Amino acid sequence: MTHRTREQYERWHLGECVRCGRRAAKSANWEGLICRTCCEKAARTFGTCPGCGIERLLPGRHDGAPVCRDCAGITRDFHCDRCGNEAHLLGHRLCERCTLSDQLAELLDDGTGRIAPGLAPLHAMLIQMPRPKSRLIWLRRTTNQTLLADLADGTLPLTHEAFHRHPEWRTAAHLRDLLMACGLLPERDGRLLRFESWLHRRLAELADHPHQQTLEHFAAWHQLPRLRARATHKPLTDSAGNHAAQHFNRAHEFLTWLHHNQSDLAQLTQAHLDRWHATHPPHEQRSLRGFLTWAINTGRAPRHLSLPRLHITEGRRLTQHRRLDLLRRVLDETAGPVPVRAAASLMLLYAQPASRLVQLTTDDVLHEADDVLIRLGDPPTPIPAPFSDLLLRAKNASTDNSSTASWLFPGRAGRPLHSRSLADQVRRMGIPGAAGRVAALRQLVLQAPAPVIAQALGFHDKTTTRLAAEAGGAWNRYAPDDHRR
């Protein structure tokens, strides 16, 4: 149907939505004109109808409360023509999950009209994940469609090495996480894989660099073995991969600087080292130290060189009074989502960084009788009330939202939430993460011996011992049995 004028279109199809008050295109006309956004929101509202007491879709409204279509007198049928479930319907009267299944089946077709046999677990996992709409949006991207099609017809081998070399590395990394989650690729540390992919691209960029071979040896013989060894004991943190990338980039910048000064590693002098350290900030000096130590120990640089001493600067300290005020803020229901508040409480109580918190699973939260404990080290650490209730609520929320993994702070594709994302959410709540963690650890080492705190909370005993000394603590101030409580 065509409209002769703009005024006719607006008069027949636009109006003020009775739910949100916006002037928008009409999508339904139940208790009045309803816009497309409110209509879709209504078609995704599930619960127990207060009118009939049946748990089902609640698209209607009665006295402001969501009710089912029968109680609201809505004549539209929300049942999917294929699965029969009530849901938001798309084309051909299919729900989002059935539509997603059809689109995936088409992309994963191996040329025989059927899903490639080896990719059936991926199809099954994707259609069972919560929020099928997000998967449909993901499939709209041409790069995602191409990746799935290449995987189905064998153009993209089902190996980690093939994903390392793929030019669309961000898209490939997400798909690789999905393939590991459904068991089609061997499980490997995700952060190690991301660093290996980054390193492959970085070395390709440096193909014509005069020191490309030295950088490749540094990465292959020093960085990767250390990261792989750490990953065999426990999952890598986000900072581990970030620091490795920074060290590699700093080594590249240093070798480029040497090249511009008509020198190389074999001709490196103490004057060169001192001049570079004098003209670069402390964080760059720390990032280069690993490469210089490796170069000297392996004979690539003269062994008589000595590295300048690094000066460690501390930020502004958080007082105990301020830390307690922040803990009170964490208990405020309006401060933020429950998982973020639970993470902030663990930072302020037990000095846990976001990189370690995202590695926790729901199994690490123990509920024994009236006690709630969390496994941060050995033995598990008790959580005092009312923070224990907050942690249990976060555990229940993650169990409800996570479909393939029991992460305490779940992210996408069965992986944990990125530590930077968690730290940013805590920071937006007004909690200074780093300062709060240092203040918490300083207080803890004054209450129990530093090695006991280190073992219970997963810290190195040298760190806790140093902080205990700075805080003025001494072992002879503890009562003999205080550390066992």
C-alpha positions as a printed NumPy array, in Angstrom:
array([[  0.   ,   0.   ,   0.   ],
       [  1.396,   3.384,  -1.023],
       [  0.84 ,   6.711,   0.672],
       [  0.353,   9.878,  -1.307],
       [  1.765,  12.158,   1.358],
       [  3.952,  12.016,   4.439],
       [  1.022,  13.289,   6.491],
       [ -1.091,  10.287,   5.487],
       [  1.649,   7.841,   6.566],
       [  2.059,   9.529,   9.941],
       [ -1.7  ,   9.688,  10.527],
       [ -2.301,   5.995,   9.689],
       [  0.817,   4.358,  11.086],
       [  2.382,   6.595,  13.76 ],
       [  1.117,   7.472,  17.202],
       [  1.978,   7.822,  20.866],
       [  2.832,   4.511,  22.575],
       [  0.687,   3.928,  25.669],
       [  3.585,   2.184,  27.431],
       [  6.646,   4.328,  26.8  ],
       [  5.004,   7.554,  25.614],
       [  7.164,   7.846,  22.473],
       [  5.712,   8.751,  19.083],
       [  6.622,   5.784,  16.936],
       [  5.351,   3.303,  14.367],
       [  2.433,   1.148,  15.528],
       [  3.28 ,  -2.512,  16.094],
       [  0.256,  -3.629,  18.144],
       [ -3.005,  -2.209,  19.429],
       [ -3.864,  -4.146,  22.604],
       [ -4.682,  -1.633,  25.351],
       [ -3.831,   1.138,  22.895],
       [ -1.108,   1.839,  20.361],
       [  2.102,  -0.004,  21.232],
       [  5.42 ,   0.704,  19.496],
       [  7.72 ,  -1.969,  18.124],
       [ 10.174,  -1.719,  21.029],
       [  7.501,  -2.195,  23.703],
       [  5.853,  -4.949,  21.67 ],
       [  9.082,  -6.933,  21.456],
       [  9.739,  -6.373,  25.156],
       [  6.243,  -7.641,  25.976],
       [  6.767, -10.711,  23.786],
       [  9.88 , -11.6  ,  25.835],
       [  8.275, -11.215,  29.277],
       [  7.734, -14.55 ,  31.022],
       [  6.426, -15.344,  34.491],
       [  3.402, -16.411,  36.493],
       [  0.248, -14.622,  35.419],
       [ -1.414, -12.947,  38.444],
       [ -4.805, -13.512,  36.835],
       [ -4.846, -17.244,  36.06 ],
       [ -1.752, -18.36 ,  37.98 ],
       [ -0.204, -20.073,  34.921],
       [  3.485, -19.616,  34.123],
       [  3.675, -18.464,  30.514],
       [  4.294, -15.458,  28.269],
       [  2.93 , -12.201,  29.761],
       [  2.511,  -9.7  ,  26.907],
       [ -0.556,  -7.885,  28.299],
       [ -1.078,  -5.413,  31.118],
       [ -3.724,  -5.24 ,  33.842],
       [ -3.462,  -2.48 ,  36.432],
       [  0.155,  -2.047,  35.37 ],
       [  1.082,  -5.706,  36.003],
       [  2.096,  -8.086,  33.181],
       [ -0.59 , -10.695,  32.418],
       [ -1.045, -13.439,  29.819],
       [ -2.803, -12.879,  26.507],
       [ -5.997, -14.602,  27.665],
       [ -6.371, -12.478,  30.782],
       [ -5.535,  -9.338,  28.793],
       [ -7.99 , -10.194,  26.008],
       [ -5.266, -10.165,  23.326],
       [ -6.313, -12.023,  20.199],
       [ -2.822, -12.333,  18.702],
       [ -1.385, -15.845,  18.899],
       [  2.229, -15.999,  20.166],
       [  2.75 , -19.757,  19.68 ],
       [  5.597, -20.743,  17.347],
       [  4.318, -22.801,  14.404],
       [  7.197, -25.248,  14.802],
       [  8.035, -25.748,  18.488],
       [  4.732, -24.521,  19.896],
       [  6.336, -22.309,  22.548],
       [  5.001, -18.841,  23.254],
       [  7.616, -16.311,  22.229],
       [  8.372, -13.292,  20.071],
       [  7.662, -14.463,  16.521],
       [  9.69 , -13.557,  13.438],
       [  9.157, -14.497,   9.783],
       [  6.983, -17.519,   8.93 ],
       [  5.607, -17.336,  12.486],
       [  8.735, -18.924,  13.934],
       [ 10.237, -17.982,  17.288],
       [ 13.737, -16.564,  17.541],
       [ 15.22 , -19.918,  18.583],
       [ 13.717, -21.795,  15.614],
       [ 14.779, -18.986,  13.267],
       [ 18.3  , -19.2  ,  14.671],
       [ 18.311, -22.971,  14.14 ],
       [ 17.343, -22.543,  10.474],
       [ 19.968, -19.872,   9.802],
       [ 22.704, -21.917,  11.478],
       [ 21.693, -25.046,   9.56 ],
       [ 21.993, -23.122,   6.306],
       [ 25.431, -21.735,   7.172],
       [ 26.769, -25.053,   8.491],
       [ 25.573, -27.004,   5.435],
       [ 28.444, -29.094,   4.056],
       [ 26.973, -29.164,   0.554],
       [ 24.718, -32.166,   1.09 ],
       [ 21.762, -30.218,   2.433],
       [ 22.582, -31.226,   5.992],
       [ 24.684, -29.825,   8.828],
       [ 28.292, -30.994,   8.627],
       [ 28.383, -34.009,  11.002],
       [ 31.383, -32.702,  12.904],
       [ 29.668, -29.364,  13.612],
       [ 26.41 , -30.706,  15.044],
       [ 27.562, -30.012,  18.659],
       [ 28.189, -26.356,  17.73 ],
       [ 24.696, -26.047,  16.268],
       [ 23.138, -27.678,  19.331],
       [ 25.032, -25.448,  21.774],
       [ 24.248, -22.197,  19.947],
       [ 20.494, -22.784,  19.779],
       [ 20.389, -23.731,  23.472],
       [ 22.221, -20.62 ,  24.668],
       [ 20.126, -17.956,  26.437],
       [ 19.042, -14.831,  24.548],
       [ 18.773, -16.215,  20.972],
       [ 18.306, -12.656,  19.73 ],
       [ 21.976, -11.907,  20.483],
       [ 22.982, -14.959,  18.4  ],
       [ 20.801, -13.736,  15.513],
       [ 22.496, -10.338,  15.672],
       [ 25.859, -12.122,  15.708],
       [ 24.915, -14.012,  12.538],
       [ 24.112, -10.8  ,  10.669],
       [ 27.794,  -9.983,  10.325],
       [ 29.207, -11.135,   7.007],
       [ 32.497, -12.181,   8.625],
       [ 30.69 , -14.538,  11.002],
       [ 28.684, -16.038,   8.16 ],
       [ 31.852, -16.575,   6.125],
       [ 33.675, -18.196,   9.045],
       [ 30.87 , -20.675,   9.697],
       [ 30.521, -21.498,   5.991],
       [ 34.293, -22.014,   5.621],
       [ 34.245, -24.255,   8.675],
       [ 31.414, -26.341,   7.211],
       [ 32.98 , -26.915,   3.776],
       [ 36.48 , -27.522,   5.139],
       [ 38.049, -24.302,   3.837],
       [ 38.902, -23.428,   7.451],
       [ 40.506, -26.431,   9.19 ],
       [ 39.236, -27.206,  12.663],
       [ 42.591, -26.549,  14.372],
       [ 43.983, -23.903,  16.691],
       [ 46.745, -23.123,  14.19 ],
       [ 44.205, -22.241,  11.493],
       [ 42.501, -19.797,  13.835],
       [ 45.886, -18.261,  14.707],
       [ 46.456, -17.407,  11.044],
       [ 42.961, -16.133,  10.262],
       [ 42.958, -12.441,   9.253],
       [ 39.634, -11.733,  11.037],
       [ 41.237, -12.519,  14.361],
       [ 38.592, -11.028,  16.662],
       [ 35.757, -12.948,  15.003],
       [ 37.875, -16.078,  14.807],
       [ 38.778, -15.838,  18.506],
       [ 35.116, -15.738,  19.551],
       [ 34.228, -18.697,  17.322],
       [ 37.212, -20.611,  18.676],
       [ 35.92 , -20.057,  22.222],
       [ 32.564, -21.478,  21.152],
       [ 34.229, -24.498,  19.54 ],
       [ 36.209, -25.198,  22.7  ],
       [ 33.079, -24.801,  24.826],
       [ 31.242, -27.466,  22.817],
       [ 34.25 , -29.815,  22.688],
       [ 35.11 , -29.527,  18.983],
       [ 38.523, -28.005,  19.69 ],
       [ 40.906, -29.134,  22.436],
       [ 40.53 , -26.989,  25.547],
       [ 43.423, -24.559,  25.904],
       [ 43.956, -21.429,  27.94 ],
       [ 42.037, -18.665,  26.174],
       [ 44.47 , -15.918,  27.13 ],
       [ 47.419, -17.969,  25.919],
       [ 45.633, -18.526,  22.602],
       [ 44.936, -14.815,  22.22 ],
       [ 48.582, -13.975,  22.853],
       [ 49.732, -16.592,  20.341],
       [ 47.359, -15.152,  17.728],
       [ 48.555, -11.632,  18.5  ],
       [ 52.174, -12.748,  18.277],
       [ 51.596, -14.393,  14.882],
       [ 50.193, -11.135,  13.486],
       [ 52.891,  -9.024,  15.141],
       [ 55.743, -11.075,  13.713],
       [ 54.14 , -10.897,  10.264],
       [ 54.189,  -7.083,  10.548],
       [ 57.914,  -7.175,  11.406],
       [ 58.936,  -9.359,   8.459],
       [ 61.371,  -6.707,   7.128],
       [ 62.647,  -5.489,  10.492],
       [ 66.435,  -5.859,  10.871],
       [ 65.995,  -7.464,  14.314],
       [ 63.01 ,  -9.626,  13.413],
       [ 64.882, -12.872,  14.147],
       [ 65.95 , -11.685,  17.608],
       [ 62.365, -10.726,  18.467],
       [ 61.082, -14.068,  17.201],
       [ 63.637, -15.914,  19.362],
       [ 62.696, -13.819,  22.403],
       [ 59.028, -14.658,  21.949],
       [ 59.443, -18.335,  21.014],
       [ 62.204, -19.295,  23.451],
       [ 61.452, -17.04 ,  26.421],
       [ 57.906, -15.658,  26.509],
       [ 55.846, -18.557,  25.15 ],
       [ 57.513, -21.295,  27.274],
       [ 56.968, -19.238,  30.429],
       [ 53.311, -18.536,  29.612],
       [ 52.641, -22.162,  28.67 ],
       [ 54.25 , -23.395,  31.875],
       [ 52.096, -21.029,  33.944],
       [ 48.968, -22.076,  32.071],
       [ 49.541, -25.741,  32.972],
       [ 49.31 , -24.901,  36.693],
       [ 46.433, -22.405,  36.656],
       [ 44.592, -20.204,  34.122],
       [ 46.483, -17.157,  32.948],
       [ 45.215, -13.759,  33.996],
       [ 44.461, -10.977,  31.529],
       [ 47.471,  -9.055,  32.812],
       [ 49.821, -11.951,  31.953],
       [ 49.063, -11.704,  28.229],
       [ 49.011,  -7.894,  28.329],
       [ 52.407,  -7.737,  30.039],
       [ 53.908, -10.211,  27.559],
       [ 52.668,  -8.067,  24.663],
       [ 54.054,  -4.927,  26.303],
       [ 57.444,  -6.592,  26.833],
       [ 57.572,  -7.667,  23.193],
       [ 56.636,  -4.198,  21.928],
       [ 59.156,  -2.565,  24.244],
       [ 61.874,  -4.907,  22.959],
       [ 60.949,  -3.931,  19.401],
       [ 61.129,  -0.218,  20.262],
       [ 64.489,  -0.668,  22.001],
       [ 66.021,  -2.563,  19.082],
       [ 64.7  ,   0.084,  16.677],
       [ 66.278,   2.754,  18.887],
       [ 69.584,   0.898,  18.788],
       [ 69.376,   0.594,  14.998],
       [ 68.83 ,   4.352,  14.662],
       [ 71.894,   4.869,  16.856],
       [ 74.009,   2.658,  14.54 ],
       [ 74.266,  -0.148,  17.071],
       [ 72.831,  -3.567,  17.888],
       [ 72.615,  -5.952,  20.857],
       [ 76.117,  -7.348,  20.396],
       [ 77.561,  -3.798,  20.511],
       [ 75.366,  -2.621,  23.383],
       [ 77.274,  -0.552,  25.947],
       [ 76.527,   0.62 ,  29.457],
       [ 76.289,   4.159,  28.075],
       [ 73.548,   3.043,  25.705],
       [ 71.612,   1.44 ,  28.564],
       [ 71.966,   4.418,  30.874],
       [ 70.953,   6.87 ,  28.144],
       [ 67.848,   4.876,  27.225],
       [ 66.755,   4.576,  30.868],
       [ 67.352,   8.28 ,  31.443],
       [ 65.073,   9.259,  28.556],
       [ 62.175,   6.848,  29.116],
       [ 59.496,   6.715,  31.849],
       [ 59.56 ,   4.088,  34.635],
       [ 56.796,   1.903,  33.173],
       [ 58.744,   1.518,  29.921],
       [ 61.897,   0.686,  31.875],
       [ 60.052,  -2.103,  33.71 ],
       [ 58.604,  -3.473,  30.453],
       [ 62.045,  -3.709,  28.843],
       [ 63.771,  -5.361,  31.783],
       [ 62.693,  -8.906,  30.877],
       [ 64.081,  -8.638,  27.36 ],
       [ 67.389,  -7.126,  28.526],
       [ 67.819,  -9.833,  31.162],
       [ 67.147, -12.537,  28.548],
       [ 69.558, -10.938,  26.062],
       [ 72.372, -10.725,  28.651],
       [ 71.827, -14.258,  30.005],
       [ 71.81 , -15.786,  26.503],
       [ 74.93 , -13.926,  25.37 ],
       [ 73.16 , -11.789,  22.771],
       [ 74.229,  -8.719,  24.749],
       [ 77.524,  -8.285,  26.652],
       [ 77.39 , -10.086,  30.003],
       [ 79.186,  -7.308,  31.913],
       [ 76.234,  -4.924,  31.539],
       [ 74.288,  -4.001,  34.65 ],
       [ 70.697,  -2.841,  34.611],
       [ 69.825,   0.382,  36.456],
       [ 67.821,  -0.024,  39.626],
       [ 64.101,   0.563,  39.233],
       [ 62.283,   2.937,  41.564],
       [ 58.87 ,   1.702,  42.714],
       [ 56.349,   4.457,  43.286],
       [ 53.199,   3.973,  45.324],
       [ 49.858,   5.628,  44.748],
       [ 47.775,   7.368,  47.353],
       [ 46.987,   5.08 ,  50.283],
       [ 43.459,   4.326,  51.425],
       [ 42.81 ,   4.691,  55.131],
       [ 41.073,   1.973,  57.141],
       [ 38.203,   4.362,  57.88 ],
       [ 37.703,   5.015,  54.155],
       [ 37.844,   1.274,  53.375],
       [ 35.07 ,   0.582,  55.902],
       [ 32.952,   3.361,  54.34 ],
       [ 33.39 ,   1.702,  50.934],
       [ 32.351,  -1.661,  52.377],
       [ 29.145,  -0.053,  53.659],
       [ 28.506,   1.298,  50.16 ],
       [ 28.855,  -2.217,  48.725],
       [ 25.905,  -3.342,  50.886],
       [ 23.638,  -0.642,  49.441],
       [ 21.169,  -2.289,  47.054],
       [ 21.16 ,   0.807,  44.84 ],
       [ 24.952,   0.854,  44.448],
       [ 25.006,  -1.568,  41.501],
       [ 24.305,  -5.108,  40.289],
       [ 24.774,  -7.939,  42.762],
       [ 27.763,  -9.587,  40.957],
       [ 29.646,  -6.274,  40.795],
       [ 29.004,  -5.567,  44.473],
       [ 30.137,  -9.095,  45.355],
       [ 33.372,  -8.56 ,  43.407],
       [ 33.935,  -5.207,  45.136],
       [ 33.449,  -6.832,  48.561],
       [ 36.089,  -9.472,  47.771],
       [ 38.493,  -6.72 ,  46.723],
       [ 37.927,  -4.707,  49.882],
       [ 37.825,  -7.681,  52.268],
       [ 40.525,  -9.974,  50.863],
       [ 42.525,  -7.817,  48.418],
       [ 41.58 ,  -9.953,  45.413],
       [ 42.344,  -8.424,  41.983],
       [ 39.805,  -8.599,  39.167],
       [ 42.126, -10.883,  37.172],
       [ 41.856, -13.503,  39.934],
       [ 38.162, -12.98 ,  40.657],
       [ 37.111, -13.808,  37.089],
       [ 38.796, -17.213,  37.437],
       [ 36.539, -18.213,  40.332],
       [ 33.787, -20.747,  39.715],
       [ 30.58 , -21.357,  41.603],
       [ 32.257, -24.436,  43.102],
       [ 34.73 , -22.115,  44.838],
       [ 31.88 , -20.699,  46.948],
       [ 31.147, -23.206,  49.718],
       [ 27.976, -23.144,  51.825],
       [ 28.427, -25.356,  54.867],
       [ 25.645, -25.187,  57.47 ],
       [ 25.522, -21.51 ,  58.467],
       [ 29.012, -20.708,  57.154],
       [ 29.911, -19.391,  53.7  ],
       [ 33.509, -19.851,  52.544],
       [ 35.37 , -19.029,  49.361],
       [ 38.314, -20.957,  47.984],
       [ 41.002, -18.314,  47.365],
       [ 43.881, -20.381,  48.715],
       [ 44.334, -23.11 ,  51.287],
       [ 42.255, -23.434,  53.417],
       [ 39.031, -21.785,  52.156],
       [ 38.393, -18.349,  53.62 ],
       [ 35.205, -17.594,  55.629],
       [ 33.022, -14.727,  54.421],
       [ 31.406, -12.694,  57.205],
       [ 27.757, -11.695,  57.114],
       [ 26.208,  -9.723,  55.475],
       [ 28.749, -10.108,  52.656],
       [ 28.168, -13.87 ,  52.659],
       [ 24.542, -13.31 ,  51.597],
       [ 25.709, -11.02 ,  48.809],
       [ 28.147, -13.671,  47.554],
       [ 25.469, -16.39 ,  47.596],
       [ 23.167, -14.163,  45.557],
       [ 25.948, -13.616,  43.019],
       [ 26.498, -17.388,  42.873],
       [ 22.807, -18.034,  42.222],
       [ 22.683, -15.339,  39.529],
       [ 25.696, -16.788,  37.687],
       [ 24.193, -20.286,  37.862],
       [ 20.985, -19.009,  36.258],
       [ 22.723, -17.071,  33.478],
       [ 25.556, -19.425,  32.549],
       [ 24.708, -22.273,  30.198],
       [ 28.033, -23.96 ,  29.563],
       [ 30.355, -23.065,  32.438],
       [ 29.998, -22.407,  36.148],
       [ 32.019, -19.195,  36.298],
       [ 31.161, -16.997,  39.273],
       [ 31.402, -13.995,  36.934],
       [ 30.398, -15.448,  33.54 ],
       [ 31.097, -13.744,  30.231],
       [ 30.352, -14.773,  26.673],
       [ 30.73 , -18.098,  24.87 ],
       [ 31.171, -20.051,  28.066],
       [ 34.199, -17.971,  29.086],
       [ 34.611, -15.872,  32.247],
       [ 34.019, -12.146,  32.223],
       [ 37.037, -10.134,  31.098],
       [ 38.908,  -8.795,  34.119],
       [ 39.095,  -5.305,  32.637],
       [ 35.321,  -5.251,  32.236],
       [ 34.814,  -6.34 ,  35.851],
       [ 37.353,  -3.806,  37.134],
       [ 35.653,  -1.021,  35.141],
       [ 32.249,  -1.922,  36.584],
       [ 33.657,  -1.836,  40.12 ],
       [ 35.336,   1.486,  39.409],
       [ 32.108,   3.003,  38.053],
       [ 30.498,   2.063,  41.361],
       [ 32.982,   4.393,  43.086],
       [ 35.312,   1.701,  44.46 ],
       [ 39.049,   2.352,  43.864],
       [ 40.093,  -1.24 ,  43.206],
       [ 43.882,  -0.999,  43.483],
       [ 43.949,   1.298,  46.523],
       [ 41.237,  -0.754,  48.218],
       [ 43.109,  -4.013,  47.712],
       [ 46.352,  -2.607,  49.123],
       [ 44.506,  -1.207,  52.148],
       [ 42.811,  -4.552,  52.75 ],
       [ 46.049,  -6.503,  52.543],
       [ 47.818,  -4.09 ,  54.876],
       [ 45.093,  -4.568,  57.456],
       [ 45.099,  -8.368,  57.069],
       [ 48.854,  -8.737,  57.647],
       [ 48.456,  -6.826,  60.914],
       [ 45.927,  -9.402,  62.113],
       [ 47.752, -12.657,  61.217],
       [ 51.26 , -13.772,  60.176],
       [ 52.127, -12.754,  56.619],
       [ 52.79 , -16.363,  55.38 ],
       [ 49.388, -17.477,  56.71 ],
       [ 47.643, -14.635,  54.858],
       [ 49.611, -15.444,  51.701],
       [ 48.609, -19.115,  51.743],
       [ 44.954, -18.452,  52.563],
       [ 44.434, -15.726,  49.936],
       [ 46.712, -16.932,  47.146],
       [ 49.49 , -14.316,  47.446],
       [ 53.255, -14.751,  47.409],
       [ 54.653, -14.762,  50.923],
       [ 57.292, -12.167,  49.966],
       [ 54.527,  -9.718,  49.059],
       [ 52.679, -10.125,  52.347],
       [ 55.917, -10.056,  54.363],
       [ 56.966,  -6.789,  52.709],
       [ 53.587,  -5.203,  53.388],
       [ 53.665,  -6.406,  56.992],
       [ 57.036,  -4.737,  57.482],
       [ 55.815,  -1.498,  55.864],
       [ 52.71 ,  -1.531,  58.066],
       [ 54.838,  -1.917,  61.179],
       [ 53.695,  -5.437,  61.993],
       [ 55.808,  -8.101,  63.711],
       [ 55.091, -11.774,  64.373],
       [ 55.711, -11.451,  68.098],
       [ 52.647,  -9.185,  68.347],
       [ 50.262, -12.017,  67.428],
       [ 48.624, -14.209,  70.032],
       [ 49.747, -17.862,  69.549],
       [ 46.39 , -19.122,  68.225],
       [ 44.957, -16.011,  66.567],
       [ 45.885, -17.167,  63.05 ],
       [ 43.819, -20.358,  63.407],
       [ 40.506, -18.623,  63.826]])
